[in-house]
C-alpha cells in the first residue's frame, strides 16, 4: 500500500450483523476517491 493512500483513507472494519459478515468501509478524505471506495467495498464483500 502506498503511503499517500494511507494518509487520505480511513479504513473502518465493522461486523455487519444484518448480513452476518465482516465488511470494510473506506471513508474518503477526497470525494474524488469515490471509485476507490466502491472498489474496496466490492472486494471486501466478495
DRENMI-275714 format. One record per residue (C-alpha): x, y, z negated; chain. Coordinates in Angstrom, 3 decimals, padded with zeros to 6 digits. Example, Ala and Ser with C-alpha at 12.3 -4.5 7.8 and 13.67 -1.06 7.14 Angstrom:
BEGIN
+----------+----------+----------+------+
:       px :       py :       pz : lopa :
+----------+----------+----------+------+
:  012.300 : -004.500 : -007.800 :    A :
:  013.670 : -001.060 : -007.140 :    A :
+----------+----------+----------+------+
END
This chain:
BEGIN
+----------+----------+----------+------+
:       px :       py :       pz : lopa :
+----------+----------+----------+------+
:  000.000 :  000.000 :  000.000 :    A :
:  001.250 :  003.438 :  000.834 :    A :
:  001.784 :  005.956 : -001.920 :    A :
: -000.358 :  008.559 : -000.181 :    A :
: -003.257 :  006.157 : -000.185 :    A :
: -002.781 :  005.513 : -003.876 :    A :
: -002.844 :  009.243 : -004.608 :    A :
: -006.083 :  010.014 : -002.780 :    A :
: -008.036 :  006.857 : -003.559 :    A :
: -009.577 :  005.978 : -006.914 :    A :
: -010.352 :  002.286 : -006.969 :    A :
: -013.219 :  001.090 : -009.104 :    A :
: -013.652 : -002.610 : -009.764 :    A :
: -017.084 : -003.431 : -011.074 :    A :
: -019.134 : -006.545 : -011.594 :    A :
: -022.415 : -006.373 : -009.727 :    A :
: -024.884 : -008.177 : -011.976 :    A :
: -027.617 : -007.930 : -009.368 :    A :
: -025.597 : -009.900 : -006.835 :    A :
: -023.518 : -011.825 : -009.381 :    A :
: -020.207 : -010.865 : -007.861 :    A :
: -017.277 : -008.526 : -008.271 :    A :
: -017.365 : -005.541 : -005.968 :    A :
: -014.957 : -002.740 : -005.204 :    A :
: -015.897 :  000.885 : -004.710 :    A :
: -013.480 :  003.401 : -003.289 :    A :
: -014.152 :  006.924 : -004.449 :    A :
: -012.609 :  009.185 : -001.837 :    A :
: -010.999 :  012.490 : -002.672 :    A :
: -011.354 :  013.338 :  001.016 :    A :
: -014.676 :  012.979 :  002.824 :    A :
: -012.673 :  012.202 :  005.956 :    A :
: -011.665 :  008.856 :  004.455 :    A :
: -015.223 :  007.583 :  004.584 :    A :
: -014.436 :  004.930 :  007.190 :    A :
: -011.685 :  003.541 :  004.986 :    A :
: -014.114 :  003.318 :  002.085 :    A :
: -016.602 :  001.426 :  004.222 :    A :
: -013.893 : -000.930 :  005.451 :    A :
: -012.626 : -001.645 :  001.946 :    A :
: -016.153 : -002.231 :  000.726 :    A :
: -016.885 : -004.600 :  003.595 :    A :
: -013.687 : -006.575 :  002.952 :    A :
: -014.487 : -006.753 : -000.763 :    A :
: -017.885 : -008.234 : -000.019 :    A :
: -016.669 : -010.962 :  002.323 :    A :
+----------+----------+----------+------+
END
